[in-house]
Amino acid sequence: MTDKNKARLTAVKGMNDVLPQDSALWEFFEETVRSVLQSYGYRQIRTPILEYTPLFQRGIGEVTDIVEKEMYSFEDALNGEPLSLRPEGTASVCRSVIEHNLTYESGQRLWYQGPMFRHERPQRGRYRQFHQVGVEAIGYVGPDVDAEMIGLCARLWDAFELSGVKLEINSLGNSAERAEHRAALIAHLERHQDALDDDGKRRMYTNPLRVLDSKHPDVQQVAQTAPKLIDYLGAESKVHFEQFQRLLKLRGVRYDVNPRLVRGLDYYNLTVFEWTTAELGAQSTICGGGRYDGLIELLGGKPTPACGLALGVERVLELIRLQGFDAGPQTDVYVVHAGTGSLEMAQQIAELLRDEGIDTIVHAGAGSFKSQMKKADASGAAFAVIMGEDELQANEVSLKALRDAEGNPLHGGPQQRISVRDLPLKMLEELGFGGMAGAIE
């Protein structure tokens, strides 16, 4: 065997494992998202991770960073077809809506979750395989749906108990208004091109709006004096933006109008927004989106209005951790056993508890009561059910609380003997019928 074959194998840089100790947080997040989106009438859609490359070239824009630099693209070795791992979810959802004619009779409120892929420099909150939750309202003109997007986000932040999350909004107007602003913006950049970096000079004619989003200090100064798109809005676009703001105020949502907010994808028009935080350093945006009324037609469908958002899962999870997330008990019961015949009885007891919906771990292998109780504590169980020779002969178990009603570990917690027959009912009472809470009085 060569040294190369002996080399330790690791995950691809920027593509991370989700370890068991983190799974409770992910599950909490996913269950909360599912519950909130269901309360707004959104249904889940699942699209492939792999799509034909032209979908993203046409949908995202060929002169965006994503398409130019970041996509994982390759040719199928069997037939030479151009394929890409999806760098975002909206284009895939629109492709599916067109392909399956989902808006034939009515609009669609859809959401998705899953991994996306971009070849970026990994750093805190930015990975090469990252996860997004996306929400798409397709077939609705707005601005009521635009405001609904903001409302469901605000409800999510409340459910996650996040603080310090701020909302910025802007309007990009319609295509004619953007064209007029684009001409004025290019003229402004031409007058200041000596202050632009190489990337700004390259984008000046192909995607001038993205120059305004540069982090380069000199380019930022140029951006500060650049013409504002909001000043080029016509009557209809202004009314849409004003109504959108009025609906946000009715919902009690605080926001700032940021005339420099443009988002990173070409398909946006009218409403755009970002939710940001100061807690994550450079990766301050945790959620962003807006209206993309022309995208479905651009991808080959009939003209269809739409609005959507994408939420960065890893970034939101990091914020939840900073709030002091506590997963609480990770299982309901850990069964400890020792002595002849105790294992068989322990397994029967566990099945009785599982029949009642009580999550139960049976200690595997041998070990003293002391060592098994350490594993019971480490398992995160709310209770230990103890089966020894004395209990076996009496057809009873010893029940010991390992955590209090708030999920905090109990040291030297109370213990009592009860019959095997009464155990399932007793556990349902103690757990609040599956609530993983409550301790023995």
BELSUL-V587691 format. One record per residue. OMEGA is omega in whole degrees, 0 to 359 (999 if undefined). Layout:
omega=OMEGA
omega=OMEGA
//
This chain:
omega=182
omega=177
omega=179
omega=180
omega=180
omega=185
omega=180
omega=180
omega=180
omega=175
omega=176
omega=182
omega=179
omega=177
omega=196
omega=173
omega=168
omega=187
omega=184
omega=181
omega=178
omega=188
omega=180
omega=178
omega=177
omega=181
omega=176
omega=179
omega=184
omega=180
omega=179
omega=178
omega=181
omega=182
omega=182
omega=182
omega=176
omega=180
omega=176
omega=177
omega=179
omega=180
omega=185
omega=173
omega=181
omega=181
omega=182
omega=174
omega=184
omega=179
omega=173
omega=184
omega=181
omega=178
omega=182
omega=177
omega=181
omega=186
omega=183
omega=182
omega=186
omega=181
omega=173
omega=177
omega=184
omega=183
omega=184
omega=192
omega=199
omega=185
omega=170
omega=185
omega=181
omega=175
omega=175
omega=184
omega=183
omega=185
omega=177
omega=180
omega=179
omega=183
omega=177
omega=167
omega=187
omega=176
omega=177
omega=190
omega=187
omega=181
omega=179
omega=179
omega=179
omega=176
omega=180
omega=178
omega=179
omega=185
omega=184
omega=174
omega=188
omega=182
omega=183
omega=185
omega=183
omega=177
omega=181
omega=169
omega=188
omega=172
omega=180
omega=172
omega=178
omega=183
omega=172
omega=188
omega=175
omega=181
omega=181
omega=175
omega=184
omega=176
omega=182
omega=178
omega=180
omega=185
omega=180
omega=164
omega=180
omega=185
omega=178
omega=161
omega=179
omega=179
omega=183
omega=174
omega=190
omega=181
omega=182
omega=186
omega=183
omega=9
omega=180
omega=179
omega=176
omega=180
omega=177
omega=177
omega=180
omega=181
omega=181
omega=174
omega=180
omega=178
omega=176
omega=181
omega=177
omega=181
omega=179
omega=180
omega=179
omega=177
omega=177
omega=177
omega=184
omega=181
omega=172
omega=181
omega=175
omega=172
omega=177
omega=178
omega=179
omega=187
omega=180
omega=179
omega=178
omega=179
omega=179
omega=178
omega=181
omega=179
omega=179
omega=180
omega=179
omega=179
omega=178
omega=181
omega=178
omega=180
omega=183
omega=187
omega=177
omega=180
omega=182
omega=172
omega=183
omega=181
omega=179
omega=178
omega=180
omega=184
omega=190
omega=182
omega=183
omega=183
omega=188
omega=178
omega=182
omega=175
omega=181
omega=183
omega=183
omega=176
omega=180
omega=185
omega=181
omega=180
omega=178
omega=177
omega=176
omega=181
omega=183
omega=182
omega=181
omega=176
omega=183
omega=181
omega=183
omega=178
omega=182
omega=182
omega=174
omega=186
omega=183
omega=180
omega=178
omega=179
omega=179
omega=183
omega=179
omega=178
omega=177
omega=180
omega=179
omega=179
omega=176
omega=180
omega=177
omega=177
omega=181
omega=181
omega=177
omega=182
omega=172
omega=173
omega=179
omega=184
omega=179
omega=182
omega=183
omega=186
omega=189
omega=184
omega=187
omega=193
omega=184
omega=171
omega=181
omega=188
omega=166
omega=181
omega=174
omega=170
omega=185
omega=177
omega=176
omega=187
omega=189
omega=178
omega=186
omega=182
omega=190
omega=183
omega=178
omega=182
omega=178
omega=179
omega=180
omega=184
omega=180
omega=188
omega=183
omega=189
omega=183
omega=176
omega=179
omega=181
omega=175
omega=178
omega=176
omega=179
omega=186
omega=177
omega=181
omega=177
omega=182
omega=177
omega=174
omega=183
omega=179
omega=188
omega=183
omega=180
omega=178
omega=177
omega=178
omega=177
omega=179
omega=177
omega=181
omega=177
omega=179
omega=181
omega=176
omega=183
omega=183
omega=180
omega=182
omega=172
omega=183
omega=190
omega=170
omega=184
omega=179
omega=184
omega=176
omega=180
omega=183
omega=177
omega=185
omega=180
omega=181
omega=179
omega=179
omega=180
omega=177
omega=179
omega=181
omega=179
omega=177
omega=180
omega=179
omega=176
omega=181
omega=179
omega=181
omega=181
omega=189
omega=173
omega=173
omega=180
omega=180
omega=179
omega=182
omega=178
omega=178
omega=177
omega=182
omega=181
omega=178
omega=179
omega=174
omega=179
omega=176
omega=177
omega=183
omega=182
omega=184
omega=182
omega=177
omega=183
omega=169
omega=171
omega=188
omega=180
omega=175
omega=182
omega=179
omega=180
omega=182
omega=181
omega=182
omega=185
omega=180
omega=171
omega=169
omega=182
omega=184
omega=177
omega=178
omega=181
omega=178
omega=185
omega=179
omega=180
omega=179
omega=181
omega=175
omega=177
omega=185
omega=181
omega=183
omega=181
omega=178
omega=177
omega=175
omega=181
omega=177
omega=182
omega=183
omega=187
omega=183
omega=180
omega=179
omega=181
omega=177
omega=178
omega=183
omega=184
omega=183
omega=181
omega=173
omega=184
omega=182
omega=182
omega=178
omega=180
omega=180
omega=180
omega=999
//
